Amino acid sequence: MSEHRPETGIAAEYVADDAATMAYRSTRVLTDLDQAADEVTDLLRARIAAVLADHPGPPGLMLSGGIDSILVAAVCADLGVRPQALTVVTDVDGGLEDLRGRDVAALLGFAHHVVDLDNERLAEAAAACIAALGTWELWEITSAIPVQAAFARFADLGVGPVLTGAGSDALFLGGSRLAVEPDAPEAIDELRTRVRAKVTANFTRERLIPDYYERLLDDRAEEFVQVFQTAAFWRFAMDTHPTLLWRPGPDGRGYDKAVLRHAAVRLGIPTELAWTVKSPLQVSSGVIGALAQSARTDLAAQPHQLTYEDPRTEPLEHTVVRMFLRGLSEGGR
């Protein structure tokens, strides 16, 4: 059992802003998959229990269909907690990922809700997030849209703390690979260096928008619980050997975050739900794809834009150039 216990139930720890925490240097290397899976499960049990003790009201869960939120869901069920699960999708959604969220919720006996942002609602949501955050930076806005939409629905459901698997990718380098093979002698140093860089960039209040969550969620900001964003998970990530993160799945294909997938299966999640590929929330919810299609449709409605090619079906780089030219014509730089 891990000695690294989450000591807080707050929404998220700004790990990178604590010099003493960031000074951690691992004195061990976890190489046993079962042991590591048990340790991360214990960490999640303690973290979720601390959150529920500190935050009144029934919990909610943003269940996107990726392994991070699936594992959080499995641990909730293991604790006897039944959160209101919710998935945000758009008219251009992430394929089967929203169905995985639905299937996991049904398996665990959770109520499951879907927030479907059609093109009109998506444009309204984007405008609202731009106004709230004071930026139109792509990843800030496209991450804000599903969170804000989810919280609006959770408010109707009377939900208290909202659990999310956000932050896991920074700790376990989800969606990427090392420059060397996971079993190479230099792999552990590369992993630790890259995790430290990710945590430094992401687990800090000194982001592009330091008061991002306050602007976006007002007095509900402290209810948006990023389960993995604590010092205890940071230390666990630094202890974990790369071979526990990147390895072949049951189908023979290579996967990332293997220890989380293994932990989910040990808690009763079917293999076909745990060992799947997941995109970032901005992509999996369909927000980026739907906004891209909205931009194309908007361009097609402008004078003369259908003269030679249809912006709705042309190569994306042509659409990008059209947008740039329109900005120049309107006095932009």
N, C-alpha and C positions, 0 to 999 in steps of 0.2 A: 504494500500500500504506500502511496506517495506521501512524503513528509510535507509536500508543498500544497498547502490548503488555502483556498481563497479566504481572505480575511475581511471581505467587504461585500455588502449587498447593494452598493451604489451602482448607478447605471453603467458606468465605465470608468476604469482607472486610466489616467493619463500617465502611463508607465514611463514614457520617454522623458517626462518632465521631472522625474524623480531620480536624481543622480545616484543615490544609494542603490536603488532597484536596478538601474541600468549597469551598475558595476558588477552585477552577478557574473561569475565565471563558473561554468559547470565543473564539478569534480567527479562526475560519473557520465557514462554514456549508456542509455537504454538501448538494448539490442534485441530483447525478447518481445515478440509481438503481443503475446497474451498479457505479459506484465504491463506493457505500455498501454494496451487497451484498457486494462483494469484501472490503471492510474488516471488516465484521462476521464474515465467514467466516474471515478471517485471525485475528481476535481469538479466535474459538472454537477454531481449530486450536491456537493458542499456549496457550490456557487449558487445554484438554483434555490436551495434551501435558504441561503442567506438573503437572496433577493426577495423571496416570498415573505420572509420574516420582517423585512424592512419596508415593504411596499404593500399597503392594504389593497383589497379588491381582488377579484378573480383575474388570473393572468391571461394574457393573449400571447399568440405565437405567430410570427411571420414565417410561414412554411412555404418556402419557394420550391422545394423539390430537390435541393442540393444536399450533400451529405452533412454539411454543418447544421442546418436546421433540422434535418432528419434525426441526427444524433441527439440534439437538444430535445426533440419531441420524444424520442425513445427513453431518455433519462427522466423526463417529466412523468411519463407513464410508469416507469420503474418506481418513482417516488409516490405514485398514487395521485399525481396532479393531472387534471384534465383541462388544459387551456383551450380557449377559443382560437382555433387555427384559421389563418387567413392567407390567401394567395392573391397577388395583384397580377392581372394580365391585361393585354391590349388586343385590338383587332389584329395586330401582327404580333402574335405571341411566340413563346419559346417552345412550341411543339408539344412534346409530351411532359415537359417539366412541371407544368401546372397540374397535370394528371397524377404525377408522382406525389405531389403534395396532397391531393385529394385522397389518393390510395393509402398513404401513410396515416392520414387522419382517420380514415375509416378503419384501418387495421388496429389503431390504438384506442378507438372509441372516442375521438375528439369531434366536436362540432366543427364543421369546415365551411368557410365562407369565401366567396370569390368576388373581388372588386374588378369589374371589367371596364377599362377606360376606352371608350370609343374615341374616334378622332377628335370630336368636338370637346369632350371632357378632357382629353389629353392636352389639347391646346390651351384650355382654360387652366389646367393644372400647371403646365409649364410656365404660363404667364404669372400665375400666383407665386410660384417658387422663385422666379426671377425677381419679382418685386420684393419678396420676403428676404432673399439672400443678397440682393444687390449685385448679382453677377449673372452672366449667361454662360459661364464656363461649362463645357459639355458634361463632365463627369459629376460635378457638383449638382447640376440641375437634374440630370437623369437618375441620380441616386436619391435626390430629394422627392421626386414625383411619387414613386411607389410608397415611400415612408409616410408622406403627408396624406396620401389617399387611404392608406391602411389605418392611420390614426383617426381619420374622420369616421371610418366604419367602426373601429373599436370603440369610439366614444358612444356611438349608437347602441353598442352591445353592453355598455357599462363595464368595460374592461379596465383593470388597474395597470400593473406593469406589463409591458410588451416585450417578450423575449425575442431576440434575433441572433443568428449565427454570425453576424457581421464581425469581422476582425480575424476570423480563422485563416483567411488567405494570407494575411500578413505574417502570421506565426508559422504557418506550414507551407508557405510558398505555393498555394493553390494556383493551378493554371499555368505553372511554369516548370522548368526542369533545371537541374544543375548543369554546369559546363562539363562535368566529369560524370562517370557512372556512380550511382549511389554507394557501391561497395568499394570504390577507389579510396586509397589511404587519405587523399586530400579532400574527400567529399565532406567530412564533418566540419572542417575549417571553412569551406565554402558556404555550407549551410548556415553556420553560425554567423558568418559575416553578413550574409544576405538577409537573414532574419533580423539581425540587429539593425541593418539599414532600413528595412521595412517598418519595424516597430518605431524607430526614430522618426520616420516620416509620417506615420499614420496614428500612432498612439500618443498624440500630443495635442494640447489645446492650441498651440501656435500653428494652426493650419492656415490655409488661404482665408477661411472665414472662422475666426476663433469661436464666435458665438453661434456657430452654424445651427446647432440643435435648438437653442433658445429662439433664434429667429424663425426657424421652421415650425416648431411645435409649441412655442410660448410656454405656458406653465406646465405642459406635459413633457417637457424636455427630459426631466429626471425619471420619467417612466419608460423611456426607450432604452432597454437594457441590452447592451452588447455583451453577451454572456462570456465570450472568449477574451475580452479586453481587460485582463487583470494581470498583476505581477506573477501570480501563481502559474497561469498558462504560459506566460513569457518564459519562466524558468523551465517549465516542462518542455517547451519547444527547444530550448537550448540544450536540454539533456538528451533529446531524441536523435537516434542515428538515422541518417538519410535512407537506409534500407527499410525503415519502418514507414516511410512516407511514399516512396516510389517503388512499386513492385507490381508484377502481373496480377490481375484479378482472376476470378474463377473462369472467365472466358478466354484467358491467355493474353488479353490486351493489357498494356501498361496503364496504370492509374496513379494519380497523386493522392495524398492524404490517406494512405492505406490504413494507418492505425485507427483513424476515425471510422472508416468503413468497417473494419474488423470489429471495433467496439460496438457499432450499431447492430451487426449481425449477432454478436454475443448477447445483445439485449432483445433479440427476437425479430429484428427487421429482416425481411426476406432478401436474399442475395441480389435478386434482380432489381431491388429498389436501392440497396446500399452501394452497389458497384455500378454506377452510372456516371456519365459525364455531365457537368453542370457549368453553365456560363455565369458571369457576374450578374448581379441582380438587375443592373441596367439593361442587360441583354436578355436575360432569361424571362423577365417580365414583359419583354417586347417593347419597352419604352423607346430605345434607340431606333429599332426598326420602324416603329409606328411614326416617330417624329420624322425620320428620313422620308417615309412615304408622304407624310403631310407636307413636307418641304417641296417634294417633287410636284404634288398636286397644286400647291400654291403657285409654284413657278409656271406650271402649265396654264394657269388662269391669267397670267400676265400677257399684255399685248405682244404679239409677234413671236412668243416663245415656242410656238408649235410650227413655225415656218419650215424648219429643216429637220427637226427631230423632236420626239416627245419626251419632255423631262421626266415623265412618269415611268419610262422604260429604258431610258438611255443609260450608258455606263455612269457609275456614280461619280467618277472624276469629272465628267462633263457637268453634272449638277453642281459640284463644288465650285467649278469655274464660273458657272452662271451666278451663283450666290455671291462670289467675290466681285464679279462685274456689276451686279446690282448694288452692292455696297459702295463701289466706287462711284456709280452714277448718282447715288444718294448722298455723296459727300463723305463716305466712310474711308478708312485707310486700311 
